Amino acid sequence: MKNGWDIVGHRVAIAGRVLDAGTGKPLGDAEVVIKMPDTLKKPEAAVMSKAGRRNTMAESPDTTRSRPDGLFYFLDLPDGEYSLRASLPRYGSRYGQAEESATVSRSASGDLKKTFVRCALQPTQVRGKVTGTDKESGIAFARVRVKGSGELGFTDAQGQYILAGIEPGKRTLVVSAQGYRDKSQAFTLGKPGASQIIDIPLTRENG
């Protein structure tokens, strides 16, 4: 790869990185689909598929996958406005999708201008604060889990918790802490990438 952009005689037109919107960490094996601009969705804009059959990109959008460091790229594209959709199918509904746009153009001398796109996928998550009955003082090291699944976490020194990358739907949080009564709280995450804030007050065992 010459200068990080030239790939064996081809030119990178659009490059980008897929990230976790909550942590900022790169996401590998994400699926990125690019669609042709409307002005190119004509019979003369048809391209040859790998099988040798003529298809327009509108009928069979180009797809790539991100590397372990989250990077992806598309090569040798005509000028125009493109739309990209990134998702993480191997995680099911634990992440939402991200849609971005990108422009491919050339300089006056005909050199391809590189475009970089950041695709941040929102994890399906629940977060909040575990407190005492005063609903202000946070309880550190409280155990927070989703009933019937493996999602589990602990609160920080301020009583804050976050459980990310969980399946949407009707779920139940179970919260426990030393010296306090366990508490369950039902909640619903409506769709992939949904986020909900749930604060949980606990009652002391001798209270």
Order of alpha helices (4+ residues) and beta strands (2+ residues): beta-beta-beta-beta-beta-beta-beta-beta-beta-beta-beta-beta-beta-beta-beta-beta-beta-beta
